[in-house]
Amino acid sequence: MPEQGRTRARILGTGCYVPEKILTNADLERIVETTDEWITTRTGIKERHVAAPDQASSDLACEAAVRALDAAGVKATELDLIVVATVTPDTFFPSTGCRVQDRLGAPQAAAFDLSAACSGFVFGLHLLRGMVETGVAKRVLLVGVETLTKITDYTDRGTCVLFGDGAGAVVLGPDSSGPGILSSRIGSAGQYGDMLCMPGGGSRHPATCETVKNRLHYLHMKGNEVFKLAVRGMEEVSRGVMEDANLTPDDMTLLIPHQANIRMITATADRLGMPMEKVFVNIHKYGNTSSASVPIALDEAVRSRRVKSGDILGLVAFGGGLTWGATALRW
Ligand code: UT7
């Protein structure tokens, strides 16, 4: 039964946006030595969306944010905080959050970026849950956005088939009537940082002709190693948030996992003993959109009415850092 009276952070509205241009597996067959058959069977991806040359992450983020604000019935001027989870910001600084704040017209909101790669959105939910529950923030916009195709090496077939661009957003606020975030956990393992990274452009390897020549400004990934850790990590953190909220996999209405690889999703569901009918999958349309993947999937689940009032949802992600996190919530 919903526990009434306790203030929880509740998702008041969701929104998402993906750029118009689509890159299909057939298109990739013309760019690198790959096949639609390999990509489909090894990853589940059929196509992904690609930002236009003049589209930056804040442009995608604003589109998703406007839709989430509209769904929540909240005006931009009512926001007191804007958090943008991204590893592909418009610029190192100012933050993409500040660009979004300006474009939305939310002068009273503080804004910043959060860097936790594919786990960025669930890291954001964990952080903001605390702020909303304690009254530190009342109307919060959380966006997961990436333009990963801008840092994708289209000569590396091991990574270039995987990633796409997009944005997903939610508006959070306090609620004492039952629904809201029930539990959340996050975790990190920095010793595996080099498994999934962009080596160049920071203070370790500032941009030089050499770093460009050595392709250090692209995303690098040891996919196989990440894969194994990700499946185990997503299972463990999902079990953790269920335990915290006194839930079992049977109690979950829908699991919305990070969309990185269909084999990772089915393996995680399998280990949790959850049938695939209770798992949301849209990887075939978007590929891996990193921090945008969970909020895009959540928005699609909500708008297609796969999520109904009272449903218990699990959100779970794993990514560079390495990082992982999960959220259990009552809709
Ligand atoms: O967002 C969170 C972080 N990211 C992830 O979680 C991604 C996790 N990893 C993965 O999804 C998978 O590891 C990949 C899809 C990246 C790779 O799949 P895999 O089954 O682990 O393949 P592999 O890297 O072990 O490569 C197997 C073979 C290799 O050929 P050989 O050495 O066996 O002859 C690769 O060269 O597949 C080859 N290969 C390809 N062949 C055709 C790798 N990429 C491609 C490709 N097309 N695009």
Boltz pocket constraint, residues with backbone or C-beta under 6 A from the ligand:
constraints:
  - pocket:
      binder: B
      contacts: [[A, 33], [A, 34], [A, 35], [A, 38], [A, 39], [A, 42], [A, 43], [A, 118], [A, 157], [A, 158], [A, 159], [A, 161], [A, 196], [A, 222], [A, 223], [A, 224], [A, 225], [A, 226], [A, 227], [A, 230], [A, 260], [A, 261], [A, 264], [A, 288], [A, 290], [A, 318], [A, 319], [A, 320]]
      max_distance: 6.0
